[in-house]
Amino acid sequence: MSTPILHGFPKSTYVWTARAALSLAGIEHDFVSIMPPDHRSASHLTRHPFGKVPSLTNPALYEAAAIVRWAHEVGDASLFPADPIDAARVDGLVSCVGSYAYRAIVSGWLFAFVWAKGERDEAAYEVAQQAIREVLGVFEAQASGPWLVGDSLTAADLYLGPLLFVLLINDDGKALLAEYPKLQDLVSALQAHDAFMRVSYLNA
Ligand SMILES: N[C@@H](CCC(=O)N[C@@H](CS)C(=O)NCC(=O)O)C(=O)O
């Protein structure tokens, strides 16, 4: 089989998730960096019809979930627990990252405030921080520690982990994370995981 090629923004959390799944599974891949607005180009739309990243070629797959699932099925790492209920819990947490955590941390905090220019609306910033607390509190309550489900790394950790690293960008984010000891332990466990860190957006 030809070498898989992953296309994406170097700093994307979802790209890190997908690359981490390949890396943990022992699937060598090439990474092709694309930057906005190229994710809307005709050539990228052939790879991802909704103009998002990540996408993979060899085999052609789009959406992080598809890439993570393929890595789990064909690679060396088990990213979903064998127990059906635990596997379903992983799916639930992955869905929560896409539906709630990404919005709170990336759209509602990083883009809206940390990277935004101009004077900050402090009341709105506090609301944004509170939205992160609401999401992280749910993950903290459910986490086994250090991993989210069970006693080993799963796809759920590969999804939430890159978002937790976003919080390390400044002191406010670090203070938020410090409120959640099990999630801090998750970050430490991931920091010690070579296959995860090797494809980190921190290296991009
Ligand atoms: N549902 C997608 C979401 C991926 C996603 O939102 N990627 C962001 C970068 S982190 C993106 O492509 N943003 C470009 C845009 O929304 O225009 C997945 O799970 O792969």
The ligand as a MOL file (V3000), in Angstrom:
LIG
                    3D

  0  0  0     0  0            999 V3000
M  V30 BEGIN CTAB
M  V30 COUNTS 20 19 0 0 0
M  V30 BEGIN ATOM
M  V30 1 N -15.9530 17.0320 12.2210 0
M  V30 2 C -14.5730 17.2910 11.8380 0
M  V30 3 C -14.1490 18.6010 12.4560 0
M  V30 4 C -12.7720 19.0100 12.0290 0
M  V30 5 C -12.5650 20.5120 12.2190 0
M  V30 6 O -13.4380 21.2320 12.7200 0
M  V30 7 N -11.4160 20.9640 11.7730 0
M  V30 8 C -11.1460 22.3790 11.7920 0
M  V30 9 C -9.6940 22.6370 12.1880 0
M  V30 10 S -9.3850 22.1500 13.8670 0
M  V30 11 C -11.3820 22.9320 10.4060 0
M  V30 12 O -11.2860 22.2170 9.4320 0
M  V30 13 N -11.6870 24.2320 10.3270 0
M  V30 14 C -11.8600 24.9190 9.0920 0
M  V30 15 C -13.2270 25.4810 8.9370 0
M  V30 16 O -14.1110 25.1740 9.7690 0
M  V30 17 O -13.4470 26.2100 7.9820 0
M  V30 18 C -13.6860 16.1320 12.2840 0
M  V30 19 O -13.9940 15.5250 13.3130 0
M  V30 20 O -12.6950 15.8140 11.6070 0
M  V30 END ATOM
M  V30 BEGIN BOND
M  V30 1 1 1 2
M  V30 2 1 2 3
M  V30 3 1 2 18
M  V30 4 1 3 4
M  V30 5 1 4 5
M  V30 6 2 5 6
M  V30 7 1 5 7
M  V30 8 1 7 8
M  V30 9 1 8 9
M  V30 10 1 8 11
M  V30 11 1 9 10
M  V30 12 2 11 12
M  V30 13 1 11 13
M  V30 14 1 13 14
M  V30 15 1 14 15
M  V30 16 2 15 16
M  V30 17 1 15 17
M  V30 18 2 18 19
M  V30 19 1 18 20
M  V30 END BOND
M  V30 END CTAB
M  END
